[in-house]
């Protein structure tokens, strides 16, 4: 039987060509909430063919016109041969209301075009710092509290009590390191940051429906504090005394807003449709907050107090809470809105 041998260089060329011939992965990004988006974060979770991509960072992203789009590529899972299987592509898109854009990921051509600036991760024994040129978040590894600081320069938004979760965070693992997206997994708790917006997304996942909550103590000076909630219309008010609170509750019959002091409260407003977001503001700080799928199950509620205390809760298997902190004047510093924050762009495979 005749034997044929190939030089190693030729074999390497064959392997390279086979990877280069792997078909690009196409997907669409669609705006479905009727909102104009500017530099909105997108995560496309794709599956690469076995053997097509050895190193995630060598993939490249292109738009429908063939222009390369700066992006972050992260290997989320591997094939048995060690090649990338689960590929997350993080980038930004500026879509108009109800618009759709098509993108494709190619597996050959060298390293992707880098973006400007972005997020960076710094780790120490006790904490993880996620920072950009504008804002820094400090995460305590033991979760006591989970978040100890959110700072814009010298402006601090978190008081000593910090931000805590019902589910005890586990060992911290950095899944994504930026520059477009930083994702930390701490057991049943996940924190996600994006470079184009200054929010933090906190997700708790339980195995059975559980009363889940996120508690925060914001570094707000003495009252008055302004509050608002997104309901059928823009509902707002003012907390003037340190012991005053306002609570938004949702159940099968609709929503209610209760205001009061100490244990005494009265109905402020009622309605049917509630969006699950709001603001708390003083002369220096504005904190936007939101709960994903607020009108869903579990009788969710939002509570804010004149002392800067906040609580979002619901009885369900998964609770997702957003915080977006900016300085005054909000019309200058805010790069997004709570409705936009709670309505991510939709990614679908194919054209």
C-alpha positions in Angstrom: 0.0 0.0 0.0 1.4 3.4 -1.0 1.9 5.8 1.9 1.7 9.6 1.5 3.2 12.0 3.9 2.6 15.8 4.2 5.1 18.3 5.6 4.0 19.9 8.8 3.8 23.3 7.0 1.4 21.9 4.5 -0.8 20.3 7.2 -0.9 23.7 9.0 -2.0 25.3 5.7 -4.8 22.7 5.3 -6.0 23.4 8.8 -5.9 27.1 8.3 -7.8 26.9 5.0 -10.5 24.7 6.6 -11.0 27.3 9.3 -11.0 30.1 6.8 -13.7 28.3 4.8 -16.1 28.1 7.8 -19.2 30.0 6.9 -19.8 33.3 8.7 -22.5 33.4 11.3 -25.2 35.9 10.5 -27.6 37.4 13.0 -30.0 40.3 13.3 -30.5 43.0 16.1 -33.9 44.5 16.4 -35.4 47.3 18.3 -38.8 46.3 19.6 -39.8 48.9 22.2 -40.2 51.9 19.9 -37.3 53.8 21.4 -34.3 55.5 19.8 -31.1 53.9 20.9 -27.6 55.5 21.1 -24.6 53.2 21.6 -26.9 50.6 23.2 -25.1 47.4 24.4 -25.8 44.2 22.6 -24.7 40.6 23.5 -25.1 38.0 20.7 -24.7 34.5 22.1 -23.7 32.3 19.1 -22.5 28.7 18.4 -19.3 28.4 16.3 -18.8 25.3 14.2 -16.4 22.7 15.7 -12.8 23.5 14.7 -13.7 26.9 13.2 -12.3 29.1 15.9 -9.4 28.3 18.2 -9.0 31.7 19.8 -12.1 33.9 20.4 -10.2 37.1 20.0 -9.4 36.3 16.3 -13.1 36.5 15.2 -14.3 39.7 13.6 -17.7 41.4 13.4 -19.1 43.2 10.3 -22.3 45.0 9.6 -24.5 44.6 6.5 -22.4 47.1 4.5 -19.2 45.2 5.2 -17.8 47.7 7.7 -16.0 46.1 10.6 -17.6 46.8 14.0 -15.5 47.0 17.2 -16.5 44.1 19.4 -15.5 41.9 22.3 -15.4 38.2 21.7 -15.6 35.7 24.7 -15.4 31.9 24.6 -18.3 30.7 26.8 -17.9 27.0 26.0 -15.5 24.7 24.1 -15.8 21.7 21.8 -14.1 18.4 22.7 -11.2 19.4 20.4 -10.7 22.7 22.4 -12.1 25.0 19.7 -14.6 27.6 20.7 -18.3 26.5 20.7 -20.2 29.1 22.7 -19.2 32.6 21.5 -20.5 35.8 23.0 -20.1 38.9 20.9 -20.5 42.2 22.8 -20.7 45.5 21.0 -23.0 48.6 20.7 -25.7 49.5 18.2 -27.5 52.8 17.5 -30.9 51.7 16.2 -34.0 53.8 15.5 -37.5 52.8 16.8 -38.4 49.3 15.4 -35.3 49.1 13.2 -33.4 46.0 12.4 -29.7 45.6 11.5 -27.9 42.5 10.2 -24.4 41.5 11.3 -22.0 38.6 10.6 -19.1 37.1 12.5 -16.2 35.8 10.5 -13.6 33.4 11.8 -10.5 34.4 9.9 -8.6 37.6 9.4 -6.7 38.3 12.6 -7.5 40.2 15.7 -10.7 42.3 15.9 -10.6 46.0 15.7 -10.4 47.3 19.2 -12.8 49.9 20.6 -11.9 53.0 22.5 -11.7 53.1 26.2 -14.1 50.8 27.9 -14.3 48.7 31.1 -11.4 47.2 33.0 -11.2 44.7 35.9 -8.8 45.0 38.9 -8.7 42.2 41.4 -7.4 41.9 45.0 -7.8 39.4 47.8 -10.9 41.1 49.2 -12.6 42.9 46.2 -13.1 43.3 42.5 -13.1 46.7 40.9 -14.9 47.3 37.6 -14.1 50.7 36.3 -14.2 53.0 33.3 -12.8 56.5 32.9 -16.0 57.9 34.4 -17.2 55.4 37.1 -15.9 52.7 39.4 -17.9 49.9 41.1 -16.4 47.9 44.1 -17.6 44.4 44.6 -16.8 42.6 47.9 -15.9 39.0 47.3 -17.7 37.7 50.4 -20.9 39.5 49.4 -21.1 41.3 52.8 -22.1 43.7 51.3 -22.0 42.7 47.6 -21.4 46.2 46.3 -19.6 48.6 48.6 -19.1 51.6 46.3 -20.4 53.2 43.1 -18.5 56.4 42.5 -18.4 59.0 39.7 -15.0 60.6 40.4 -15.3 62.0 44.0 -19.1 61.6 44.1 -20.1 58.4 46.0 -23.6 56.9 45.5 -23.5 54.0 48.1 -23.6 54.4 51.9 -21.8 52.1 54.3 -24.6 49.4 54.2 -23.9 48.9 50.5 -26.0 46.7 48.2 -27.0 43.2 49.3 -28.9 40.2 47.9 -31.2 37.6 49.5 -29.2 34.8 48.0 -25.7 34.6 49.5 -23.1 35.2 46.8 -20.7 32.4 46.1 -17.1 32.4 45.0 -16.4 35.2 42.5 -15.6 34.3 38.9 -14.9 36.8 36.1 -16.7 35.5 33.0 -16.0 38.6 30.8 -13.2 41.1 31.4 -14.2 44.0 29.0 -13.8 46.3 27.3 -17.4 46.2 26.2 -18.9 43.9 28.8 -17.8 42.8 32.3 -19.7 39.9 33.8 -19.1 38.4 37.3 -20.6 35.3 38.6 -20.8 34.8 42.3 -22.7 31.5 42.7 -26.4 32.3 42.3 -25.7 36.0 41.8 -24.5 37.6 38.6 -23.4 41.1 38.0 -23.2 42.6 34.5 -21.6 45.9 33.4 -21.5 47.5 29.9 -19.1 50.2 28.7 -21.6 52.5 27.0 -24.0 52.8 30.0 -23.2 53.3 33.7 -25.7 50.7 35.0 -25.2 47.5 36.9 -27.5 44.6 36.3 -27.9 42.3 39.3 -29.5 38.8 38.7 -30.4 36.3 41.4 -31.4 32.7 40.4 -33.0 30.3 42.8 -34.0 26.7 42.1 -37.6 27.2 43.3 -39.8 30.3 43.6 -38.4 32.3 46.6 -38.9 35.7 48.0 -35.9 37.4 46.4 -34.8 40.9 47.2 -32.1 43.5 46.5 -31.5 45.9 49.3 -29.5 49.1 48.9 -28.5 52.1 51.0 -27.8 55.1 48.8 -25.5 58.0 50.0 -28.1 60.7 49.9 -28.0 63.7 52.2 -31.0 64.9 54.2 -34.4 65.2 52.6 -36.2 66.4 50.5 -35.8 63.6 48.0 -37.7 63.4 44.7 -39.1 60.1 43.6 -41.0 58.9 40.5 -42.4 55.6 39.1 -43.1 54.5 35.6 -46.8 53.6 35.5 -49.5 54.6 32.9 -48.3 58.1 33.3 -45.3 59.7 35.1 -46.1 59.5 38.8 -43.9 61.5 41.1 -43.7 63.0 44.6 -41.4 64.2 47.4 -40.1 62.7 50.6 -39.7 65.6 53.0 -39.0 63.9 56.4 -36.4 61.3 57.3 -39.0 58.6 58.2 -41.1 58.9 55.1 -41.4 56.1 52.5 -43.1 55.3 49.2 -43.9 51.8 48.0 -45.1 50.5 44.6 -46.8 47.1 44.7 -48.1 45.0 41.8 -50.5 42.1 42.0 -53.1 40.4 39.9 -55.5 43.4 40.3 -53.0 46.1 39.3 -50.6 48.4 41.1 -50.8 50.6 44.1 -48.5 53.3 45.4 -48.5 53.8 49.2 -46.9 56.8 51.0 -46.5 57.4 54.7 -44.2 57.6 57.7 -43.1 54.8 60.1 -45.8 52.1 60.0 -48.6 54.4 58.8 -49.3 54.7 55.1 -52.1 55.6 52.7 -52.9 55.0 49.1 -51.3 57.6 46.8 -52.4 56.3 43.4 -53.6 53.1 41.8 -53.8 51.7 38.3 -53.5 48.6 36.0 -50.3 48.9 34.0 -46.9 49.3 35.7 -43.5 49.3 34.0 -41.4 48.6 37.1 -38.9 51.5 37.1 -38.3 54.8 38.9 -35.9 57.4 40.2 -34.7 58.7 43.5 -32.9 62.1 43.4 -31.5 64.9 45.5 -29.5 68.0 44.5 -26.4 66.0 43.5 -27.4 62.4 42.8 -29.9 60.6 40.6 -30.4 56.8 40.9 -32.5 55.1 38.3 -33.8 51.7 39.2 -35.8 49.0 37.4 -37.0 45.4 37.8 -37.2 43.2 34.7 -40.7 41.7 34.0 -42.2 43.7 36.9 -45.8 43.0 35.8 -45.1 39.2 35.9 -45.6 36.8 38.8 -44.5 37.0 42.4 -46.3 40.2 43.5 -43.2 42.4 43.0 -42.7 45.7 44.9 -40.4 48.7 45.0 -39.7 50.6 48.2 -37.7 53.8 48.6 -37.1 55.9 51.8 -36.1 59.4 52.6 -33.1 57.9 54.4 -31.8 56.5 51.1 -32.9 52.9 51.7 -34.2 50.9 48.7 -35.7 47.5 48.3 -36.9 45.6 45.2 -38.5 42.2 45.9 -40.6 39.5 44.3 -41.4 35.8 44.9 -40.0 34.1 41.8 -37.1 31.9 40.6 -35.2 34.8 39.0 -35.0 38.5 40.0 -33.2 41.0 37.8 -32.6 44.5 39.2 -30.9 47.4 37.5 -29.3 50.5 39.1 -28.1 53.4 37.0 -26.3 56.2 38.9 -25.6 59.6 37.5 -24.8 63.1 38.8 -27.0 66.2 38.4 -28.0 67.7 36.0 -29.5 64.4 34.8 -30.4 65.8 31.4 -26.7 66.2 30.7 -25.2 63.2 32.4 -27.7 60.4 31.7 -26.9 58.3 28.7 -30.1 56.2 28.8 -33.6 56.0 30.2 -35.1 53.3 32.5 -37.6 52.2 29.8 -34.6 51.6 27.5 -32.7 49.9 30.3 -35.5 47.4 30.8 -36.0 46.7 27.0 -32.8 45.2 25.6 -32.4 44.9 21.8 -33.4 41.5 20.5 -30.8 39.3 18.8 -32.0 36.5 16.5 -29.9 34.1 14.3 -30.0 34.4 10.5 -31.0 37.4 8.3 
